[in-house]
Amino acid sequence: MSKACEALGINDFKENLFNEKIKQIIVPENGLLTFVFHDGNEVTLKWQHKSRSESWTEEKRQVARERAINFLKKGK
């Protein structure tokens, strides 16, 4: 949503504004997003996928840790 905010020139995502202004989002190549507005304007922004490890919460990390421990215990 941060790239949508950037394309719209706003700080906080507003779904109604997004739907009103953005017609479609095109991914012309890896790492690029083109926001096509209903008025015909286009904004192309660079985008980089976050590493999965960066998006994990501490809770998700703990669950993964426990699964790995249980897997290793069962394997022995």
N, C-alpha and C positions, 0 to 999 in steps of 0.2 A: 504494500500500500504506500510505502514511502516514495516509490517512483511515480505512482499516480498523483500523489500530493505535489511532487516536484513538477510534473507535467502541467498540473492545474495552477501552480503558483500559490499553494496554500500550505499551512502548517499541519492542520488536523484533517484527517480524511472525513469527508461528508458524502455518504452514499448517494443522497439525492442530487448533489451537485455533480458528482461523477457521472451518474446516469443521464443527467441533463446535458452535459458537455461532451462526453466521450462516446463516440460511435463504436469504435473497436480498437483493439490492441493487436498489432502485428509484430511477430518476431521474425525480422528479415534475415537474421543470422544469429549465431550463438553470441550472447552477450549484449544484444541490442533489443530495445523495445520501441516500437513506433506507436504513439498514441494518435489516433485519428479522431479529430473532433467533428461534431455534427456540422460545423460551419465550413469544413473542408481543410482547415489548418491541420498540420501534422507536427508533432514534436518527437524526435528520436533521442533516446537516452541510453547511455551505457548502463548495463546491469551485470552484477556478478553474483552468482549463487553462493549463499553462505555455506560454509562447511557444516555438515550435519552436527559435528561436535560443538560448534558455536551455538547451535539452536537448541541444544538439550538443556533442560532445567536440571537443577540439582536432584529433584525427585526422579526424573527419567534416568539420570546417571546412576542413582542408587538402585533402581530396579534392574538396570542392565548389569550392574556389579553383582547383585544377588543372583541373577540368572547364570552368570558366568561361574560363580562359585558353586552353585547347585549342579551345573553341568559337569564341572571338574570332579566334584564329589561322586557323582553317579558313574563317571567313567573309570574310577579306580576300584 
